[in-house]
């Protein structure tokens, strides 16, 4: 438990002064609350019951009576006692508000910083982490778990301070009033505290199960909402409802288990607390009858017991929330403990000559990329080289060169390694062995941010944000002027389509660009990449959803830009590749053919077979569409 408080203490960094102010207010609240029963006790015994001050009078009572003008003055002005009690209670309420305000400001600040840290950290984690992570569970950790921590820091931290303060001050105060009555009043508080600790030990594992069940439930909801159109298209609503029922029932069962445990705690603690009050009242009444205790003193003890019992009962709630917060902190720290994507990974084994030429001097600013690319004996395994699944990698000894301004087309069946190569060029993954060099500099030794700034990419499934079209186009160049945005849109043959929208470039598109067609999304993504003006442009099957006529117009526009950027075109449709300077054909991560479109279509091999199949299908389709 001590380590948990160490973690909470570290979270308070930067906000400890506010918690100190809140603790100061708490001390004042405690003093003021202690003053109310003392005033009542003094008024009852020495103003109403006419008891005389003597050597047996507790020093606190004697000092308070002097402060109120003496017993005779208080007896003559009895209204002073309730007025003083009201003033003390009002002042305690004011400082209690200030305590809560300071604690809330601190906890909200900590929660905001924690969310910022999580969001930033997730944006810098390796691609392999996101490949395996559950999006719904990550959302749960960044929202619900952080909120659990915030609530604990806002309320329960002060409750812990209140309980400790009461434990440090209440016992000496009550002992100064009456030792025997203090022992009676504390008879059941010790067992109640022990029961709270035992309850915490039993219930802590349930909180983890509840959090995990809620994360699984969130994941199902997030996946269903993301694919809602697929669900409806295949009429799978009932299947999805049944699939949702299982994690929903598990979350309900775990929550009910937690509620039952909490109900048992509060029920038993209520019985113990009422038993303590009853014991104090019975013994106190007996001692009053025997002359061992005054009515005012019993009033004071009952009032103090009322003040103390709630924090003591709250210890179970505090320990419960501490267990819940501990689970939340563990889940949050699991994310924060994952190593960020390295700025520059170790350089894979290359030849000595390449190694000397490829290392970049970190002290020298890197010049812009010219677009010269050299790949040598490149190997990569998605499962990792040590895995049994890596017996055949995604790339197996790939080697080729691309000159500045050249357009290289890459063709191959699904799983040949085309998109994997693009991911390596973007440094989303680091290659197992071999070499990739940009302008003679080893890619693994270059900063990831610089590499990605040099590359414009259109992925197989272009992602658009729920912003305006102009904001989406400016993703790579936030300062791009409107005329350049329109020029890039014209190159992607999307400008006229955008002008056809009611708001033009200010049109707000839906989440993931869902309000646009597939072809429109691809053209916006192409325009976004062109607007970036990168030295290296990668089109990863970027025109699969675009009709042939529009594709031809886009290719013509890109042809006019030839020489401005080195371009890698990955596609399955050979018409997209026909205008490339050179074509390489991949199969099982190896190059099996290379040459121009004319050369490859005239020689035996995979390229020619695909060309004959596609041209035959297109010819048959044209014949079928001819009018009879």
C-alpha positions in Angstrom: 0.0 0.0 0.0 2.9 2.3 0.7 4.0 2.0 -2.9 0.5 3.1 -4.0 0.8 6.2 -2.0 4.2 6.9 -3.5 2.7 6.8 -7.0 -0.1 9.1 -5.9 2.5 11.5 -4.3 4.4 11.6 -7.6 1.2 12.4 -9.5 0.7 15.4 -7.3 3.9 17.0 -8.7 3.2 20.6 -9.5 -0.1 20.7 -7.5 1.2 19.9 -4.0 0.9 23.6 -2.9 -2.8 23.4 -3.7 -3.1 20.2 -1.7 -1.2 22.0 1.1 -3.8 24.8 1.1 -6.6 22.3 1.1 -5.0 20.5 4.1 -4.7 23.8 5.9 -8.4 24.5 5.3 -9.0 20.9 6.6 -7.2 21.7 9.8 -9.3 24.8 10.4 -12.5 22.9 9.6 -11.5 20.2 12.2 -10.7 22.9 14.9 -14.0 24.7 14.2 -16.0 21.4 14.2 -14.4 20.5 17.5 -15.4 23.9 18.9 -19.2 23.4 18.3 -19.7 20.5 20.9 -17.4 22.3 23.4 -19.6 25.4 23.3 -22.7 23.2 23.7 -21.2 21.2 26.5 -20.1 24.4 28.4 -23.5 26.0 28.0 -25.4 22.9 29.2 -23.3 22.3 32.3 -22.3 25.7 33.4 -25.0 28.0 32.1 -28.1 25.8 32.2 -27.2 23.3 35.0 -25.4 26.0 37.1 -22.4 23.8 37.6 -19.5 25.7 39.3 -16.0 25.9 38.0 -13.6 23.8 40.1 -10.4 21.8 39.8 -12.2 19.0 38.0 -13.3 21.3 35.2 -11.4 20.3 32.0 -9.0 23.1 30.9 -10.6 23.3 27.5 -14.0 24.1 29.0 -12.5 26.6 31.4 -10.7 28.4 28.7 -13.8 28.5 26.5 -15.9 29.9 29.3 -13.4 32.7 29.9 -13.5 33.4 26.1 -17.3 33.7 26.3 -17.2 36.1 29.3 -17.5 33.6 32.1 -20.2 31.2 33.3 -22.3 34.0 34.9 -22.1 36.2 31.8 -23.1 33.2 29.6 -25.9 32.3 31.9 -27.3 35.9 31.6 -26.8 35.9 27.8 -27.6 32.3 26.9 -28.2 33.3 23.3 -24.5 33.7 22.9 -24.0 29.9 22.9 -26.2 29.0 20.0 -24.9 32.1 18.1 -21.3 30.9 18.6 -22.2 27.4 17.5 -23.9 28.8 14.3 -20.9 31.0 13.6 -18.4 28.1 14.1 -20.5 25.8 11.9 -20.8 28.5 9.2 -17.0 29.2 9.3 -16.4 25.4 9.1 -18.7 25.3 6.1 -16.8 28.1 4.4 -13.4 26.5 4.9 -14.8 23.1 3.9 -15.8 24.7 0.5 -12.3 26.2 0.1 -10.8 22.8 0.9 -12.9 21.1 -1.8 -12.3 23.9 -4.3 -8.5 23.7 -3.9 -8.6 19.8 -4.0 -10.8 19.9 -7.1 -8.5 22.4 -8.9 -5.5 20.2 -8.2 -7.2 16.9 -9.2 -8.6 18.4 -12.4 -5.2 19.7 -13.3 -3.6 16.3 -12.6 -6.3 14.5 -14.7 -5.7 17.0 -17.6 -2.0 16.4 -17.5 -2.4 12.7 -17.2 -4.7 12.6 -20.3 -2.3 14.8 -22.2 0.6 12.5 -21.3 -1.4 9.4 -22.4 -2.6 11.0 -25.6 0.9 12.1 -26.5 2.4 8.8 -25.5 0.0 6.8 -27.6 0.9 9.0 -30.6 4.5 8.0 -30.2 4.2 4.3 -29.5 5.5 1.8 -32.1 3.3 0.5 -34.9 3.7 -3.0 -33.5 2.0 -1.9 -30.2 -1.0 -0.5 -32.0 -1.2 -3.7 -34.2 -2.0 -5.7 -31.1 -3.7 -3.2 -28.9 -7.5 -3.1 -28.4 -8.8 0.4 -29.3 -11.8 0.2 -27.0 -9.6 -0.8 -24.0 -7.2 2.1 -24.8 -10.2 4.5 -24.8 -11.3 3.0 -21.5 -7.9 3.6 -19.9 -7.6 7.1 -21.2 -11.1 8.1 -20.0 -12.7 6.0 -17.3 -9.5 5.0 -15.6 -8.3 8.6 -15.5 -11.6 9.7 -14.2 -11.3 7.2 -11.4 -7.9 8.6 -10.4 -9.4 12.2 -10.6 -12.3 11.4 -8.3 -9.9 9.8 -5.8 -7.6 12.8 -5.8 -10.5 15.2 -5.5 -12.3 13.5 -2.6 -10.6 10.6 -1.0 -7.2 12.2 -0.5 -8.8 14.8 1.7 -10.8 12.1 3.5 -7.5 10.3 4.2 -6.1 13.6 5.6 -9.3 14.1 7.6 -9.1 10.6 9.1 -5.4 11.0 10.0 -6.1 14.4 11.5 -9.0 13.1 13.6 -6.9 10.2 14.8 -4.1 12.5 15.8 -6.3 15.1 17.6 -9.5 13.4 18.7 -8.0 10.9 21.2 -6.0 13.5 23.1 -8.9 15.9 23.1 -11.4 13.4 24.4 -8.9 12.0 27.0 -8.6 15.6 28.4 -12.4 15.6 28.9 -12.8 12.2 30.3 -10.5 9.2 30.2 -13.1 6.5 31.1 -15.7 7.9 28.6 -13.1 8.0 25.9 -12.4 4.2 26.3 -16.2 3.6 26.0 -16.5 5.8 23.0 -13.6 4.1 21.2 -14.6 0.5 22.1 -15.9 -0.5 18.6 -14.0 2.0 16.5 -10.9 -0.2 16.4 -12.8 -3.3 15.2 -14.6 -1.2 12.6 -11.2 0.0 11.2 -9.8 -3.5 11.1 -12.9 -4.7 9.3 -12.5 -1.9 6.7 -8.9 -3.1 6.0 -10.0 -6.7 5.7 -12.8 -5.7 3.3 -10.3 -3.7 1.2 -8.1 -6.8 0.8 -11.0 -9.0 -0.3 -12.5 -6.5 -2.7 -9.4 -5.1 -4.5 -9.3 -8.0 -7.1 -12.9 -7.4 -8.0 -12.2 -3.9 -9.1 -9.7 -5.2 -11.6 -12.3 -7.6 -13.0 -14.9 -4.8 -13.3 -12.4 -2.5 -15.1 -11.4 -5.3 -17.5 -15.0 -6.2 -18.2 -15.9 -2.6 -18.8 -12.9 -2.3 -21.2 -14.1 -5.4 -23.2 -17.6 -3.9 -23.3 -16.3 -0.6 -24.6 -14.3 -2.4 -27.3 -17.3 -4.2 -28.6 -19.3 -0.9 -28.8 -16.5 0.9 -30.5 -16.0 -1.9 -33.1 -19.8 -2.1 -33.8 -20.2 1.7 -34.2 -17.1 1.8 -36.5 -18.5 -0.9 -38.7 -22.2 -0.1 -38.4 -22.7 0.1 -42.2 -21.2 -3.3 -42.7 -23.5 -4.7 -39.9 -26.6 -3.3 -41.6 -25.5 -4.3 -45.1 -25.2 -7.9 -44.0 -28.3 -7.7 -41.7 -26.2 -8.8 -38.7 -28.0 -6.7 -36.1 -29.2 -9.7 -34.2 -25.8 -11.3 -34.3 -24.1 -8.2 -33.0 -26.8 -7.9 -30.3 -26.0 -11.4 -29.2 -22.3 -10.8 -29.3 -22.8 -7.6 -27.2 -24.8 -9.6 -24.6 -21.9 -11.7 -23.5 -19.5 -8.9 -22.4 -22.5 -6.9 -21.1 -23.6 -9.7 -18.9 -20.0 -10.2 -17.7 -19.8 -6.6 -16.8 -23.2 -6.7 -15.0 -22.2 -9.8 -13.0 -18.8 -8.3 -11.9 -20.6 -5.0 -11.0 -23.3 -6.8 -9.0 -20.6 -8.8 -7.2 -18.9 -5.5 -6.3 -22.2 -3.9 -5.2 -23.0 -6.9 -3.0 -19.6 -6.6 -1.2 -20.1 -2.9 -0.7 -23.6 -3.5 0.6 -22.3 -5.9 3.1 -19.7 -3.5 4.3 -22.0 -0.5 4.7 -24.6 -2.7 6.4 -22.2 -4.1 8.9 -20.5 -0.7 9.5 -23.9 0.8 10.1 -24.7 -1.8 12.7 -21.3 -1.2 14.4 -21.5 2.6 14.2 -25.1 2.6 15.7 -23.9 0.1 18.3 -21.1 2.4 19.3 -23.5 5.3 19.6 -25.9 3.2 21.6 -23.1 1.9 23.9 -21.9 5.4 24.6 -25.5 6.7 25.3 -26.3 3.8 27.6 -23.1 4.0 29.6 -23.2 7.8 29.6 -26.8 7.8 30.9 -25.9 5.3 33.7 -22.9 7.4 34.7 -25.0 10.6 34.7 -27.4 8.8 37.1 -24.5 7.8 39.3 -23.0 11.4 39.2 -19.9 10.3 37.4 -20.7 12.3 34.2 -22.5 15.5 33.3 -25.2 15.9 30.7 -23.0 18.5 28.9 -20.1 16.1 28.8 -22.3 13.3 27.4 -23.5 15.8 24.7 -19.9 16.6 23.8 -18.9 12.9 23.5 -22.0 12.0 21.4 -21.3 15.0 19.2 -17.6 14.1 18.8 -18.5 10.5 18.2 -20.9 11.6 15.4 -18.0 13.6 13.9 -15.6 10.7 14.1 -17.8 7.8 13.1 -18.4 9.0 9.5 -14.7 9.3 8.7 -14.0 5.9 10.3 -16.8 4.3 8.3 -15.5 6.1 5.3 -12.2 4.3 5.7 -13.7 1.3 4.1 -14.9 3.5 1.2 -11.5 5.1 1.1 -9.7 1.8 1.0 -12.2 0.6 -1.6 -11.6 3.6 -3.8 -7.9 3.2 -3.2 -8.2 -0.4 -4.6 -10.1 0.9 -7.6 -7.6 3.7 -8.1 -4.7 1.3 -7.8 -6.1 -0.9 -10.6 -6.7 2.2 -12.7 -3.1 3.5 -12.1 -1.7 0.0 -13.0 -3.7 0.1 -16.3 -2.6 3.6 -17.1 1.1 2.9 -16.2 1.0 -0.2 -18.5 0.6 2.3 -21.4 3.1 4.8 -20.1 5.7 2.1 -19.4 5.8 1.0 -23.1 8.9 2.4 -24.7 8.3 5.1 -27.2 9.2 4.7 -30.9 12.9 5.3 -31.0 14.2 8.4 -32.8 17.0 6.5 -34.4 17.3 2.7 -34.2 20.6 0.8 -34.4 21.9 0.5 -37.9 21.4 -3.1 -39.2 24.5 -4.9 -40.4 25.7 -3.5 -43.8 29.0 -3.5 -45.6 31.8 -1.4 -44.1 31.7 0.9 -47.1 28.0 1.4 -46.9 28.3 1.8 -43.1 30.8 4.6 -43.4 28.8 6.3 -46.1 25.4 5.7 -44.5 25.9 7.1 -41.0 24.4 10.6 -40.5 26.2 13.1 -38.3 23.7 14.1 -35.6 25.4 17.4 -35.2 24.8 18.4 -38.8 21.4 19.6 -40.0 20.0 17.3 -42.6 19.5 18.7 -46.1 16.2 18.0 -47.9 16.0 14.6 -49.6 16.7 14.6 -53.4 14.8 11.4 -53.9 17.6 8.9 -54.5 16.8 5.6 -52.9 18.9 2.5 -52.6 17.6 -0.8 -51.1 20.1 -3.6 -50.5 19.4 -7.2 -49.4 16.4 -6.1 -47.4 14.8 -8.6 -45.0 11.8 -8.1 -42.7 9.7 -10.4 -40.5 6.3 -9.2 -39.1 6.5 -11.8 -36.3 10.0 -10.9 -35.4 13.1 -12.8 -36.4 13.1 -15.0 -33.3 9.5 -16.2 -33.9 8.7 -19.6 -35.5 6.3 -17.7 -37.7 9.2 -15.9 -39.3 10.5 -18.9 -41.2 9.5 -16.9 -44.3 9.6 -13.2 -44.0 7.5 -10.5 -45.6 10.6 -9.3 -47.5 13.5 -11.7 -48.4 16.5 -10.1 -49.9 15.0 -7.2 -51.7 17.4 -5.0 -53.7 16.8 -2.1 -56.1 17.7 1.6 -56.8 15.5 4.6 -57.6 17.0 7.8 -59.1 15.7 11.3 -58.2 12.6 12.1 -60.1 12.1 8.6 -61.3 8.7 6.8 -61.2 9.0 3.2 -60.0 5.9 0.9 -60.2 5.7 -2.0 -57.9 3.4 -5.0 -58.7 2.7 -8.3 -57.1 0.0 -10.5 -55.7 -1.5 -9.9 -52.3 1.1 -10.6 -49.5 4.0 -10.1 -51.8 5.4 -7.4 -49.5 4.4 -4.2 -51.4 2.7 -2.4 -48.5 5.4 -3.8 -46.1 8.0 -2.0 -48.1 6.1 1.3 -47.8 5.9 0.8 -44.0 9.6 0.3 -43.8 10.3 3.4 -45.9 8.1 5.4 -43.4 9.9 3.8 -40.5 6.7 2.5 -39.1 8.8 -0.7 -38.6 12.5 -1.2 -38.6 13.9 -3.8 -41.0 15.4 -7.0 -39.7 18.6 -6.8 -41.8 19.9 -5.3 -45.0 20.0 -1.6 -45.9 17.8 1.3 -47.0 19.6 4.5 -47.9 18.1 7.9 -48.7 20.7 10.0 -50.6 23.4 7.6 -49.2 22.3 8.0 -45.6 21.2 4.9 -43.8 17.4 5.1 -43.0 17.7 3.5 -39.6 20.1 6.3 -38.5 17.8 9.1 -39.6 15.3 10.7 -37.3 11.8 9.4 -37.9 10.2 12.8 -37.9 12.6 14.0 -40.6 12.0 10.9 -42.7 8.3 11.2 -42.6 8.5 14.9 -43.4 10.3 13.9 -46.7 7.6 11.5 -47.8 4.1 12.0 -49.0 1.9 8.8 -48.9 -1.5 7.7 -49.9 -2.4 4.5 -48.1 -4.6 1.7 -49.3 -7.4 2.8 -46.9 -7.1 6.6 -46.8 -8.1 8.1 -43.4 -9.8 11.5 -43.3 -10.6 13.4 -40.1 -13.9 14.8 -39.1 -12.9 18.3 -40.2 -13.4 20.5 -43.2 -12.0 19.4 -46.5 -9.5 22.3 -46.4 -8.2 21.2 -43.0 -7.8 17.6 -44.2 -5.9 18.8 -47.3 -3.6 20.9 -45.1 -2.6 17.9 -42.9 0.9 17.8 -44.4 1.3 21.5 -44.8 -0.6 23.6 -42.3 0.5 26.9 -43.9 -0.4 26.0 -47.5 -2.2 28.9 -49.2 -5.6 28.4 -50.9 -4.3 28.6 -54.4 -1.9 25.7 -53.8 -4.7 23.7 -52.2 -6.8 24.2 -55.3 -3.9 23.3 -57.6 -3.3 20.0 -55.7 -7.1 19.3 -55.8 -7.1 19.8 -59.5 -4.1 17.4 -59.9 -6.2 14.8 -58.0 -9.3 15.7 -60.1 -11.3 16.5 -57.0 -11.5 20.3 -57.3 -14.7 20.4 -59.3 -16.3 17.9 -57.0 -15.5 20.0 -53.9 -16.9 23.1 -55.5 -20.1 21.2 -56.1 -20.6 20.9 -52.3 -22.7 23.6 -50.6 -19.8 24.8 -48.5 -17.0 24.0 -51.0 -13.6 23.6 -49.3 -15.3 24.5 -45.9 -17.5 21.4 -46.1 -17.3 19.4 -42.9 -17.0 15.7 -43.7 -18.1 13.0 -41.3 -16.0 10.7 -39.1 -13.4 8.8 -41.2 -14.6 10.8 -44.3 -17.8 8.6 -44.3 -19.8 11.3 -46.1 -17.6 10.9 -49.2 -17.5 8.0 -51.6 -14.5 5.7 -51.7 -13.1 7.3 -54.8 -13.6 10.8 -53.4 -11.7 9.9 -50.3 -8.8 8.5 -52.3 -8.7 11.6 -54.5 -8.7 13.9 -51.4 -5.8 11.7 -50.0 -3.9 12.1 -53.3 -4.4 15.8 -53.2 -3.2 15.9 -49.6 0.0 14.1 -50.5 0.6 16.2 -53.6 0.1 19.4 -51.6 2.8 18.4 -49.2 5.4 18.7 -52.1 7.5 15.8 -50.8 10.7 14.6 -52.4 9.4 11.1 -52.3 5.7 10.3 -53.1 4.3 6.8 -52.4 0.9 5.8 -53.8 -0.1 2.5 -52.2 -3.0 1.2 -54.4 -4.3 4.7 -54.2 -6.7 4.5 -57.2 -8.4 1.2 -56.5 -11.8 2.9 -56.0 -11.4 5.4 -58.8 -12.9 4.9 -62.3 -10.7 4.4 -65.3 -11.4 7.8 -66.8 -10.6 9.7 -63.6 -7.6 7.6 -63.1 -6.3 8.5 -66.5 -6.8 12.2 -65.7 -4.9 11.9 -62.4 -2.0 10.0 -64.0 -1.8 12.7 -66.7 -1.6 15.3 -64.0 1.1 13.4 -62.2 2.9 12.9 -65.4 3.1 16.7 -65.8 4.8 16.8 -62.3 7.3 14.2 -63.3 10.8 15.0 -62.1 9.6 17.0 -59.2 9.5 14.0 -56.9 10.6 10.4 -56.8 7.4 8.4 -57.1 6.6 4.8 -56.0 3.4 3.5 -57.4 1.9 0.3 -55.9 -1.1 -1.1 -57.7 -2.9 -4.2 -58.9 -4.3 -2.5 -62.0 -1.7 -2.5 -64.7 -3.0 0.5 -66.5 -1.9 2.5 -63.4 1.6 1.2 -63.9 2.0 1.5 -67.7 3.4 5.0 -67.6 6.1 4.3 -65.0 9.7 4.6 -65.9 10.4 1.2 -64.5 8.4 -1.7 -63.0 9.4 -4.3 -60.5 7.4 -7.4 -59.8 7.4 -8.9 -56.3 6.5 -12.4 -55.2 7.0 -13.7 -51.7 9.1 -10.7 -50.8 11.5 -11.1 -53.7 11.9 -9.3 -57.1 11.1 -11.8 -59.8 10.9 -9.3 -62.8 12.1 -5.8 -63.5 11.9 -3.6 -66.6 9.6 -1.2 -68.4 6.0 -1.9 -69.1 6.8 -2.6 -72.8 9.6 -5.0 -71.9 7.7 -6.9 -69.3 4.5 -7.3 -71.4 6.6 -8.8 -74.2 8.4 -11.5 -72.1 7.1 -14.6 -70.3 6.3 -14.1 -66.6 3.8 -12.9 -64.1 3.5 -9.4 -65.5 2.6 -10.6 -69.0 0.0 -13.1 -67.6 -1.7 -10.3 -65.5 -1.6 -7.9 -68.5 -3.3 -10.5 -70.8 -5.9 -11.3 -68.2 -6.8 -7.6 -67.5 -6.8 -6.6 -71.2 -9.0 -9.6 -72.0 -11.5 -8.7 -69.3 -11.6 -5.1 -70.3 -12.1 -6.1 -74.0 -14.9 -8.5 -73.1 -16.6 -5.8 -71.0 -16.4 -3.3 -73.8 -17.9 -5.8 -76.2 -20.8 -6.5 -73.8 -21.5 -2.8 -73.4 -21.7 -2.1 -77.1 -25.3 -1.5 -78.3 -26.8 -4.4 -80.3 
